[in-house]
């Protein structure tokens, strides 16, 4: 683990989004994660929160010193201001910020910002080159556009939850209820980058319309095509894979789990050699992926029998010596001890002024010439009010005091 704060504050390098300003009007994870990704690569992200309330992400569990740890991570590299956009004075301040900004990220229900005179059509009059990322549960149009959406709802509606779990049990949440939020954040940042590239060529801004369920649908492999062409509805397979066998999790003799991936005959032949069963590679029941899929239970049972006769460490050593893709199923405790994580600095230590050192995941992806970095953790509510409103917008101390007294900030 590295001291990211120490590294970032000495010899600061150029980042690809230096000079780009992002106004983050969104809350919780999907929209804010989009803005966070842009901020990691140099964008000046100004996070706007409702005075006295703030982003509800601050209240998530687990809490440390009264603030959610996820807030410290997901609001990293941002400047935080408080502002009530429901009030005319607040709306005017947003417009002043937008005038000198490049991207706005928001996740209000469709029509909300328009009622506050802050919709895309209204803001582009102020800044024709503005890119607005609009995150909602179901998108900006369609019969469901006014429905509220959250990650769990998106996983269910997008078809992912239906596939998660065992066939004889109810569906489970896939990994984390926030997975669709993070996917949406990534796709939102991608959309913002493409829109900025278009703007730089033409001067034209645009908005990015993304529904929480759409990135979930995008990762469902051939599921829609198989239904259309073959009337196939993919069902739950537990830890197995529809496309390849053996491609599963297996239990070792010491009660740990390993993941083994064999997606072609070469990998299966290597696995057979590792198990001392080279005969299986030429057996008509197992000599092709189609046959192994057809004999899924028998194939997995043979692999499980072999894996279950060794402790996890030996399973991994034997399979790796035969170049079979394998790994232990890692808990976070395993990550902290792993040399690959350490070598690639996947876990970094960032100094927070309130909570002290916080370990978090590092910036992804890794750029060779202009890498991103983490400069700061998620700040306290309104920590940058003076810096943004006075230094950036030029408000006087008296004006700032008046806005505070009126409950605008």
Secondary structure, 3 states (H helix, E strand, C coil): CEEHHHHHCCCCCCCCCCCCEEEECCCCCHHHHHHHHHHHCCCEEEEEECCCCCCHHHHCCCEECCEEHHHHHHCCCEEEEECCCCCHHHHHHHHHHHHCCCEEEECCCCCHHHHCCCCHHHHHHHCCCCEEEEEECCCCCCCCCCCCCCHHHHHHHCCCHHHCCCCCCCCCCCCCCCHHHHHHHHHHHHHHHHHHHHHHHHCCCEEEEEEHHHHHHHCCCCHHHHHHHHCCCCCCCCCCCCCCCCEEEEECCCCCEEEEECCCHHHHHHHHHHCCCHHHHHCCCCCCHHHHHHCHHHHHHHHHHHHCCCCHHHHHHHHHHCCCEEEECCCHHHHHHCHHHHHCCCEEEEEECCCEEEEEECCCCCCCCCCCCCCCCCCCCCCCHHHHHHHHCCCCHHHHHHHHHCCCC
